[in-house]
């Protein structure tokens, strides 16, 4: 929430994303790209500890 990386999904869509690894990865990549436009890639790794 702090970095604006929250996506509001209905229950059906949330369940679909949780059960679909490809969709889950796409959302993570989209969030990372959005984060990197406002902050640095180094901060992403520092805050989240993962490189999607």
mmCIF file as Biopython writes it, N, C-alpha, C and O atoms, coordinates in Angstrom:
data_model
#
loop_
_atom_site.group_PDB
_atom_site.id
_atom_site.type_symbol
_atom_site.label_atom_id
_atom_site.label_alt_id
_atom_site.label_comp_id
_atom_site.label_asym_id
_atom_site.label_entity_id
_atom_site.label_seq_id
_atom_site.pdbx_PDB_ins_code
_atom_site.Cartn_x
_atom_site.Cartn_y
_atom_site.Cartn_z
_atom_site.occupancy
_atom_site.B_iso_or_equiv
_atom_site.auth_seq_id
_atom_site.auth_asym_id
_atom_site.pdbx_PDB_model_num
ATOM 1   N N  . UNK A ? 1  ? 0.820   -1.190  0.000   1.0 0.0 1  A 1 
ATOM 2   C CA . UNK A ? 1  ? 0.000   0.000   0.000   1.0 0.0 1  A 1 
ATOM 3   C C  . UNK A ? 1  ? 0.870   1.261   0.000   1.0 0.0 1  A 1 
ATOM 4   O O  . UNK A ? 1  ? 0.546   2.261   -0.640  1.0 0.0 1  A 1 
ATOM 5   N N  . UNK A ? 2  ? 1.967   1.184   0.727   1.0 0.0 2  A 1 
ATOM 6   C CA . UNK A ? 2  ? 2.839   2.343   0.861   1.0 0.0 2  A 1 
ATOM 7   C C  . UNK A ? 2  ? 3.323   2.867   -0.492  1.0 0.0 2  A 1 
ATOM 8   O O  . UNK A ? 2  ? 3.484   4.076   -0.659  1.0 0.0 2  A 1 
ATOM 9   N N  . UNK A ? 3  ? 3.551   1.998   -1.436  1.0 0.0 3  A 1 
ATOM 10  C CA . UNK A ? 3  ? 4.083   2.400   -2.737  1.0 0.0 3  A 1 
ATOM 11  C C  . UNK A ? 3  ? 3.035   2.428   -3.842  1.0 0.0 3  A 1 
ATOM 12  O O  . UNK A ? 3  ? 3.375   2.620   -5.009  1.0 0.0 3  A 1 
ATOM 13  N N  . UNK A ? 4  ? 1.785   2.242   -3.496  1.0 0.0 4  A 1 
ATOM 14  C CA . UNK A ? 4  ? 0.715   2.284   -4.489  1.0 0.0 4  A 1 
ATOM 15  C C  . UNK A ? 4  ? 0.627   1.041   -5.341  1.0 0.0 4  A 1 
ATOM 16  O O  . UNK A ? 4  ? 0.179   1.102   -6.486  1.0 0.0 4  A 1 
ATOM 17  N N  . UNK A ? 5  ? 1.049   -0.090  -4.799  1.0 0.0 5  A 1 
ATOM 18  C CA . UNK A ? 5  ? 1.058   -1.333  -5.575  1.0 0.0 5  A 1 
ATOM 19  C C  . UNK A ? 5  ? -0.101  -2.247  -5.191  1.0 0.0 5  A 1 
ATOM 20  O O  . UNK A ? 5  ? 0.051   -3.468  -5.174  1.0 0.0 5  A 1 
ATOM 21  N N  . UNK A ? 6  ? -1.241  -1.669  -4.887  1.0 0.0 6  A 1 
ATOM 22  C CA . UNK A ? 6  ? -2.424  -2.431  -4.495  1.0 0.0 6  A 1 
ATOM 23  C C  . UNK A ? 6  ? -3.391  -2.444  -5.667  1.0 0.0 6  A 1 
ATOM 24  O O  . UNK A ? 6  ? -3.692  -1.403  -6.253  1.0 0.0 6  A 1 
ATOM 25  N N  . UNK A ? 7  ? -3.867  -3.618  -5.997  1.0 0.0 7  A 1 
ATOM 26  C CA . UNK A ? 7  ? -4.853  -3.766  -7.061  1.0 0.0 7  A 1 
ATOM 27  C C  . UNK A ? 7  ? -6.117  -4.327  -6.450  1.0 0.0 7  A 1 
ATOM 28  O O  . UNK A ? 7  ? -6.086  -5.361  -5.783  1.0 0.0 7  A 1 
ATOM 29  N N  . UNK A ? 8  ? -7.214  -3.657  -6.672  1.0 0.0 8  A 1 
ATOM 30  C CA . UNK A ? 8  ? -8.486  -4.104  -6.134  1.0 0.0 8  A 1 
ATOM 31  C C  . UNK A ? 8  ? -9.164  -5.020  -7.142  1.0 0.0 8  A 1 
ATOM 32  O O  . UNK A ? 8  ? -9.439  -4.632  -8.277  1.0 0.0 8  A 1 
ATOM 33  N N  . UNK A ? 9  ? -9.423  -6.234  -6.701  1.0 0.0 9  A 1 
ATOM 34  C CA . UNK A ? 9  ? -10.042 -7.236  -7.556  1.0 0.0 9  A 1 
ATOM 35  C C  . UNK A ? 9  ? -11.306 -7.766  -6.886  1.0 0.0 9  A 1 
ATOM 36  O O  . UNK A ? 9  ? -11.382 -7.853  -5.661  1.0 0.0 9  A 1 
ATOM 37  N N  . UNK A ? 10 ? -12.284 -8.115  -7.693  1.0 0.0 10 A 1 
ATOM 38  C CA . UNK A ? 10 ? -13.454 -8.775  -7.137  1.0 0.0 10 A 1 
ATOM 39  C C  . UNK A ? 10 ? -13.038 -10.172 -6.666  1.0 0.0 10 A 1 
ATOM 40  O O  . UNK A ? 10 ? -11.959 -10.647 -7.020  1.0 0.0 10 A 1 
ATOM 41  N N  . UNK A ? 11 ? -13.860 -10.812 -5.894  1.0 0.0 11 A 1 
ATOM 42  C CA . UNK A ? 11 ? -13.536 -12.129 -5.332  1.0 0.0 11 A 1 
ATOM 43  C C  . UNK A ? 11 ? -13.225 -13.146 -6.437  1.0 0.0 11 A 1 
ATOM 44  O O  . UNK A ? 11 ? -12.279 -13.924 -6.318  1.0 0.0 11 A 1 
ATOM 45  N N  . UNK A ? 12 ? -14.009 -13.137 -7.493  1.0 0.0 12 A 1 
ATOM 46  C CA . UNK A ? 12 ? -13.810 -14.090 -8.590  1.0 0.0 12 A 1 
ATOM 47  C C  . UNK A ? 12 ? -12.453 -13.875 -9.254  1.0 0.0 12 A 1 
ATOM 48  O O  . UNK A ? 12 ? -11.726 -14.838 -9.500  1.0 0.0 12 A 1 
ATOM 49  N N  . UNK A ? 13 ? -12.108 -12.628 -9.544  1.0 0.0 13 A 1 
ATOM 50  C CA . UNK A ? 13 ? -10.828 -12.334 -10.191 1.0 0.0 13 A 1 
ATOM 51  C C  . UNK A ? 13 ? -9.660  -12.621 -9.248  1.0 0.0 13 A 1 
ATOM 52  O O  . UNK A ? 13 ? -8.620  -13.116 -9.682  1.0 0.0 13 A 1 
ATOM 53  N N  . UNK A ? 14 ? -9.826  -12.315 -7.974  1.0 0.0 14 A 1 
ATOM 54  C CA . UNK A ? 14 ? -8.777  -12.596 -6.998  1.0 0.0 14 A 1 
ATOM 55  C C  . UNK A ? 14 ? -8.481  -14.093 -6.947  1.0 0.0 14 A 1 
ATOM 56  O O  . UNK A ? 14 ? -7.321  -14.506 -6.948  1.0 0.0 14 A 1 
ATOM 57  N N  . UNK A ? 15 ? -9.526  -14.891 -6.902  1.0 0.0 15 A 1 
ATOM 58  C CA . UNK A ? 15 ? -9.362  -16.341 -6.873  1.0 0.0 15 A 1 
ATOM 59  C C  . UNK A ? 15 ? -8.702  -16.834 -8.152  1.0 0.0 15 A 1 
ATOM 60  O O  . UNK A ? 15 ? -7.847  -17.720 -8.112  1.0 0.0 15 A 1 
ATOM 61  N N  . UNK A ? 16 ? -9.095  -16.265 -9.284  1.0 0.0 16 A 1 
ATOM 62  C CA . UNK A ? 16 ? -8.515  -16.667 -10.566 1.0 0.0 16 A 1 
ATOM 63  C C  . UNK A ? 16 ? -7.015  -16.369 -10.601 1.0 0.0 16 A 1 
ATOM 64  O O  . UNK A ? 16 ? -6.229  -17.196 -11.062 1.0 0.0 16 A 1 
ATOM 65  N N  . UNK A ? 17 ? -6.618  -15.194 -10.115 1.0 0.0 17 A 1 
ATOM 66  C CA . UNK A ? 17 ? -5.195  -14.834 -10.081 1.0 0.0 17 A 1 
ATOM 67  C C  . UNK A ? 17 ? -4.439  -15.758 -9.133  1.0 0.0 17 A 1 
ATOM 68  O O  . UNK A ? 17 ? -3.352  -16.229 -9.467  1.0 0.0 17 A 1 
ATOM 69  N N  . UNK A ? 18 ? -4.994  -16.018 -7.974  1.0 0.0 18 A 1 
ATOM 70  C CA . UNK A ? 18 ? -4.322  -16.878 -6.996  1.0 0.0 18 A 1 
ATOM 71  C C  . UNK A ? 18 ? -4.107  -18.298 -7.509  1.0 0.0 18 A 1 
ATOM 72  O O  . UNK A ? 18 ? -3.153  -18.968 -7.115  1.0 0.0 18 A 1 
ATOM 73  N N  . UNK A ? 19 ? -4.987  -18.746 -8.379  1.0 0.0 19 A 1 
ATOM 74  C CA . UNK A ? 19 ? -4.900  -20.111 -8.901  1.0 0.0 19 A 1 
ATOM 75  C C  . UNK A ? 19 ? -4.200  -20.209 -10.249 1.0 0.0 19 A 1 
ATOM 76  O O  . UNK A ? 19 ? -4.118  -21.292 -10.829 1.0 0.0 19 A 1 
ATOM 77  N N  . UNK A ? 20 ? -3.696  -19.093 -10.748 1.0 0.0 20 A 1 
ATOM 78  C CA . UNK A ? 20 ? -3.070  -19.068 -12.062 1.0 0.0 20 A 1 
ATOM 79  C C  . UNK A ? 20 ? -1.684  -18.426 -11.935 1.0 0.0 20 A 1 
ATOM 80  O O  . UNK A ? 20 ? -1.576  -17.205 -11.820 1.0 0.0 20 A 1 
ATOM 81  N N  . UNK A ? 21 ? -0.638  -19.234 -11.956 1.0 0.0 21 A 1 
ATOM 82  C CA . UNK A ? 21 ? 0.730   -18.734 -11.770 1.0 0.0 21 A 1 
ATOM 83  C C  . UNK A ? 21 ? 1.127   -17.726 -12.842 1.0 0.0 21 A 1 
ATOM 84  O O  . UNK A ? 21 ? 1.855   -16.775 -12.556 1.0 0.0 21 A 1 
ATOM 85  N N  . UNK A ? 22 ? 0.664   -17.922 -14.058 1.0 0.0 22 A 1 
ATOM 86  C CA . UNK A ? 22 ? 0.994   -16.992 -15.134 1.0 0.0 22 A 1 
ATOM 87  C C  . UNK A ? 22 ? 0.408   -15.608 -14.859 1.0 0.0 22 A 1 
ATOM 88  O O  . UNK A ? 22 ? 1.097   -14.599 -15.014 1.0 0.0 22 A 1 
ATOM 89  N N  . UNK A ? 23 ? -0.851  -15.560 -14.455 1.0 0.0 23 A 1 
ATOM 90  C CA . UNK A ? 23 ? -1.490  -14.277 -14.131 1.0 0.0 23 A 1 
ATOM 91  C C  . UNK A ? 23 ? -0.816  -13.620 -12.933 1.0 0.0 23 A 1 
ATOM 92  O O  . UNK A ? 23 ? -0.606  -12.407 -12.914 1.0 0.0 23 A 1 
ATOM 93  N N  . UNK A ? 24 ? -0.482  -14.429 -11.939 1.0 0.0 24 A 1 
ATOM 94  C CA . UNK A ? 24 ? 0.172   -13.914 -10.739 1.0 0.0 24 A 1 
ATOM 95  C C  . UNK A ? 24 ? 1.503   -13.265 -11.110 1.0 0.0 24 A 1 
ATOM 96  O O  . UNK A ? 24 ? 1.833   -12.184 -10.620 1.0 0.0 24 A 1 
ATOM 97  N N  . UNK A ? 25 ? 2.259   -13.927 -11.972 1.0 0.0 25 A 1 
ATOM 98  C CA . UNK A ? 25 ? 3.543   -13.385 -12.389 1.0 0.0 25 A 1 
ATOM 99  C C  . UNK A ? 25 ? 3.360   -12.103 -13.199 1.0 0.0 25 A 1 
ATOM 100 O O  . UNK A ? 25 ? 4.134   -11.158 -13.043 1.0 0.0 25 A 1 
ATOM 101 N N  . UNK A ? 26 ? 2.350   -12.062 -14.057 1.0 0.0 26 A 1 
ATOM 102 C CA . UNK A ? 26 ? 2.087   -10.860 -14.843 1.0 0.0 26 A 1 
ATOM 103 C C  . UNK A ? 26 ? 1.787   -9.670  -13.938 1.0 0.0 26 A 1 
ATOM 104 O O  . UNK A ? 26 ? 2.286   -8.572  -14.185 1.0 0.0 26 A 1 
ATOM 105 N N  . UNK A ? 27 ? 0.988   -9.863  -12.904 1.0 0.0 27 A 1 
ATOM 106 C CA . UNK A ? 27 ? 0.684   -8.776  -11.976 1.0 0.0 27 A 1 
ATOM 107 C C  . UNK A ? 27 ? 1.933   -8.324  -11.237 1.0 0.0 27 A 1 
ATOM 108 O O  . UNK A ? 27 ? 2.127   -7.127  -11.029 1.0 0.0 27 A 1 
ATOM 109 N N  . UNK A ? 28 ? 2.781   -9.261  -10.839 1.0 0.0 28 A 1 
ATOM 110 C CA . UNK A ? 28 ? 4.021   -8.912  -10.150 1.0 0.0 28 A 1 
ATOM 111 C C  . UNK A ? 28 ? 4.944   -8.113  -11.066 1.0 0.0 28 A 1 
ATOM 112 O O  . UNK A ? 28 ? 5.555   -7.136  -10.633 1.0 0.0 28 A 1 
ATOM 113 N N  . UNK A ? 29 ? 5.047   -8.521  -12.317 1.0 0.0 29 A 1 
ATOM 114 C CA . UNK A ? 29 ? 5.885   -7.793  -13.269 1.0 0.0 29 A 1 
ATOM 115 C C  . UNK A ? 29 ? 5.336   -6.397  -13.539 1.0 0.0 29 A 1 
ATOM 116 O O  . UNK A ? 29 ? 6.097   -5.436  -13.655 1.0 0.0 29 A 1 
ATOM 117 N N  . UNK A ? 30 ? 4.025   -6.290  -13.638 1.0 0.0 30 A 1 
ATOM 118 C CA . UNK A ? 30 ? 3.388   -4.989  -13.846 1.0 0.0 30 A 1 
ATOM 119 C C  . UNK A ? 30 ? 3.645   -4.074  -12.649 1.0 0.0 30 A 1 
ATOM 120 O O  . UNK A ? 30 ? 3.959   -2.895  -12.817 1.0 0.0 30 A 1 
ATOM 121 N N  . UNK A ? 31 ? 3.511   -4.623  -11.446 1.0 0.0 31 A 1 
ATOM 122 C CA . UNK A ? 31 ? 3.756   -3.837  -10.235 1.0 0.0 31 A 1 
ATOM 123 C C  . UNK A ? 31 ? 5.210   -3.393  -10.178 1.0 0.0 31 A 1 
ATOM 124 O O  . UNK A ? 31 ? 5.495   -2.251  -9.817  1.0 0.0 31 A 1 
ATOM 125 N N  . UNK A ? 32 ? 6.122   -4.274  -10.526 1.0 0.0 32 A 1 
ATOM 126 C CA . UNK A ? 32 ? 7.550   -3.930  -10.514 1.0 0.0 32 A 1 
ATOM 127 C C  . UNK A ? 32 ? 7.825   -2.801  -11.501 1.0 0.0 32 A 1 
ATOM 128 O O  . UNK A ? 32 ? 8.543   -1.857  -11.173 1.0 0.0 32 A 1 
ATOM 129 N N  . UNK A ? 33 ? 7.265   -2.887  -12.698 1.0 0.0 33 A 1 
ATOM 130 C CA . UNK A ? 33 ? 7.470   -1.844  -13.709 1.0 0.0 33 A 1 
ATOM 131 C C  . UNK A ? 33 ? 6.903   -0.511  -13.222 1.0 0.0 33 A 1 
ATOM 132 O O  . UNK A ? 33 ? 7.527   0.535   -13.403 1.0 0.0 33 A 1 
ATOM 133 N N  . UNK A ? 34 ? 5.736   -0.548  -12.613 1.0 0.0 34 A 1 
ATOM 134 C CA . UNK A ? 34 ? 5.124   0.677   -12.081 1.0 0.0 34 A 1 
ATOM 135 C C  . UNK A ? 34 ? 6.000   1.269   -10.976 1.0 0.0 34 A 1 
ATOM 136 O O  . UNK A ? 34 ? 6.210   2.482   -10.929 1.0 0.0 34 A 1 
ATOM 137 N N  . UNK A ? 35 ? 6.503   0.427   -10.103 1.0 0.0 35 A 1 
ATOM 138 C CA . UNK A ? 35 ? 7.380   0.858   -9.023  1.0 0.0 35 A 1 
ATOM 139 C C  . UNK A ? 35 ? 8.632   1.515   -9.600  1.0 0.0 35 A 1 
ATOM 140 O O  . UNK A ? 35 ? 9.046   2.581   -9.143  1.0 0.0 35 A 1 
ATOM 141 N N  . UNK A ? 36 ? 9.230   0.879   -10.599 1.0 0.0 36 A 1 
ATOM 142 C CA . UNK A ? 36 ? 10.478  1.382   -11.169 1.0 0.0 36 A 1 
ATOM 143 C C  . UNK A ? 36 ? 10.326  2.707   -11.893 1.0 0.0 36 A 1 
ATOM 144 O O  . UNK A ? 36 ? 11.314  3.421   -12.064 1.0 0.0 36 A 1 
ATOM 145 N N  . UNK A ? 37 ? 9.119   3.061   -12.327 1.0 0.0 37 A 1 
ATOM 146 C CA . UNK A ? 37 ? 8.929   4.361   -12.970 1.0 0.0 37 A 1 
ATOM 147 C C  . UNK A ? 37 ? 8.965   5.487   -11.949 1.0 0.0 37 A 1 
ATOM 148 O O  . UNK A ? 37 ? 9.284   6.627   -12.288 1.0 0.0 37 A 1 
ATOM 149 N N  . UNK A ? 38 ? 8.638   5.171   -10.699 1.0 0.0 38 A 1 
ATOM 150 C CA . UNK A ? 38 ? 8.604   6.196   -9.656  1.0 0.0 38 A 1 
ATOM 151 C C  . UNK A ? 38 ? 9.802   6.108   -8.710  1.0 0.0 38 A 1 
ATOM 152 O O  . UNK A ? 38 ? 10.260  7.127   -8.192  1.0 0.0 38 A 1 
ATOM 153 N N  . UNK A ? 39 ? 10.302  4.913   -8.487  1.0 0.0 39 A 1 
ATOM 154 C CA . UNK A ? 39 ? 11.404  4.677   -7.562  1.0 0.0 39 A 1 
ATOM 155 C C  . UNK A ? 39 ? 12.507  3.913   -8.289  1.0 0.0 39 A 1 
ATOM 156 O O  . UNK A ? 39 ? 12.374  3.606   -9.474  1.0 0.0 39 A 1 
ATOM 157 N N  . UNK A ? 40 ? 13.574  3.613   -7.595  1.0 0.0 40 A 1 
ATOM 158 C CA . UNK A ? 40 ? 14.694  2.916   -8.234  1.0 0.0 40 A 1 
ATOM 159 C C  . UNK A ? 40 ? 14.554  1.397   -8.117  1.0 0.0 40 A 1 
ATOM 160 O O  . UNK A ? 40 ? 13.941  0.897   -7.174  1.0 0.0 40 A 1 
ATOM 161 N N  . UNK A ? 41 ? 15.127  0.667   -9.079  1.0 0.0 41 A 1 
ATOM 162 C CA . UNK A ? 41 ? 15.135  -0.799  -8.990  1.0 0.0 41 A 1 
ATOM 163 C C  . UNK A ? 41 ? 15.847  -1.292  -7.732  1.0 0.0 41 A 1 
ATOM 164 O O  . UNK A ? 41 ? 15.466  -2.312  -7.159  1.0 0.0 41 A 1 
ATOM 165 N N  . UNK A ? 42 ? 16.874  -0.572  -7.305  1.0 0.0 42 A 1 
ATOM 166 C CA . UNK A ? 42 ? 17.588  -0.964  -6.088  1.0 0.0 42 A 1 
ATOM 167 C C  . UNK A ? 42 ? 16.681  -0.886  -4.867  1.0 0.0 42 A 1 
ATOM 168 O O  . UNK A ? 42 ? 16.771  -1.730  -3.975  1.0 0.0 42 A 1 
ATOM 169 N N  . UNK A ? 43 ? 15.811  0.116   -4.819  1.0 0.0 43 A 1 
ATOM 170 C CA . UNK A ? 43 ? 14.873  0.230   -3.695  1.0 0.0 43 A 1 
ATOM 171 C C  . UNK A ? 43 ? 13.879  -0.927  -3.706  1.0 0.0 43 A 1 
ATOM 172 O O  . UNK A ? 43 ? 13.488  -1.424  -2.649  1.0 0.0 43 A 1 
ATOM 173 N N  . UNK A ? 44 ? 13.471  -1.353  -4.894  1.0 0.0 44 A 1 
ATOM 174 C CA . UNK A ? 44 ? 12.557  -2.493  -4.989  1.0 0.0 44 A 1 
ATOM 175 C C  . UNK A ? 44 ? 13.182  -3.724  -4.338  1.0 0.0 44 A 1 
ATOM 176 O O  . UNK A ? 44 ? 12.551  -4.398  -3.523  1.0 0.0 44 A 1 
ATOM 177 N N  . UNK A ? 45 ? 14.419  -4.004  -4.707  1.0 0.0 45 A 1 
ATOM 178 C CA . UNK A ? 45 ? 15.095  -5.169  -4.134  1.0 0.0 45 A 1 
ATOM 179 C C  . UNK A ? 45 ? 15.278  -5.023  -2.626  1.0 0.0 45 A 1 
ATOM 180 O O  . UNK A ? 45 ? 15.131  -5.992  -1.881  1.0 0.0 45 A 1 
ATOM 181 N N  . UNK A ? 46 ? 15.595  -3.823  -2.186  1.0 0.0 46 A 1 
ATOM 182 C CA . UNK A ? 46 ? 15.781  -3.583  -0.753  1.0 0.0 46 A 1 
ATOM 183 C C  . UNK A ? 46 ? 14.473  -3.787  0.008   1.0 0.0 46 A 1 
ATOM 184 O O  . UNK A ? 46 ? 14.463  -4.406  1.071   1.0 0.0 46 A 1 
ATOM 185 N N  . UNK A ? 47 ? 13.388  -3.275  -0.524  1.0 0.0 47 A 1 
ATOM 186 C CA . UNK A ? 47 ? 12.081  -3.357  0.158   1.0 0.0 47 A 1 
ATOM 187 C C  . UNK A ? 47 ? 11.447  -4.727  0.084   1.0 0.0 47 A 1 
ATOM 188 O O  . UNK A ? 47 ? 10.891  -5.203  1.073   1.0 0.0 47 A 1 
ATOM 189 N N  . UNK A ? 48 ? 11.520  -5.375  -1.075  1.0 0.0 48 A 1 
ATOM 190 C CA . UNK A ? 48 ? 10.793  -6.624  -1.285  1.0 0.0 48 A 1 
ATOM 191 C C  . UNK A ? 48 ? 11.688  -7.863  -1.316  1.0 0.0 48 A 1 
ATOM 192 O O  . UNK A ? 48 ? 11.204  -8.986  -1.175  1.0 0.0 48 A 1 
ATOM 193 N N  . UNK A ? 49 ? 12.966  -7.660  -1.497  1.0 0.0 49 A 1 
ATOM 194 C CA . UNK A ? 49 ? 13.910  -8.773  -1.454  1.0 0.0 49 A 1 
ATOM 195 C C  . UNK A ? 49 ? 13.784  -9.775  -2.580  1.0 0.0 49 A 1 
ATOM 196 O O  . UNK A ? 49 ? 14.356  -10.863 -2.508  1.0 0.0 49 A 1 
ATOM 197 N N  . UNK A ? 50 ? 13.042  -9.426  -3.624  1.0 0.0 50 A 1 
ATOM 198 C CA . UNK A ? 50 ? 12.857  -10.332 -4.765  1.0 0.0 50 A 1 
ATOM 199 C C  . UNK A ? 50 ? 12.993  -9.550  -6.062  1.0 0.0 50 A 1 
ATOM 200 O O  . UNK A ? 50 ? 12.709  -8.354  -6.121  1.0 0.0 50 A 1 
ATOM 201 N N  . UNK A ? 51 ? 13.427  -10.244 -7.085  1.0 0.0 51 A 1 
ATOM 202 C CA . UNK A ? 51 ? 13.544  -9.661  -8.414  1.0 0.0 51 A 1 
ATOM 203 C C  . UNK A ? 51 ? 12.620  -10.439 -9.348  1.0 0.0 51 A 1 
ATOM 204 O O  . UNK A ? 51 ? 12.969  -11.523 -9.816  1.0 0.0 51 A 1 
ATOM 205 N N  . UNK A ? 52 ? 11.452  -9.886  -9.612  1.0 0.0 52 A 1 
ATOM 206 C CA . UNK A ? 52 ? 10.468  -10.589 -10.453 1.0 0.0 52 A 1 
ATOM 207 C C  . UNK A ? 52 ? 10.787  -10.426 -11.911 1.0 0.0 52 A 1 
ATOM 208 O O  . UNK A ? 52 ? 10.068  -10.949 -12.762 1.0 0.0 52 A 1 
#
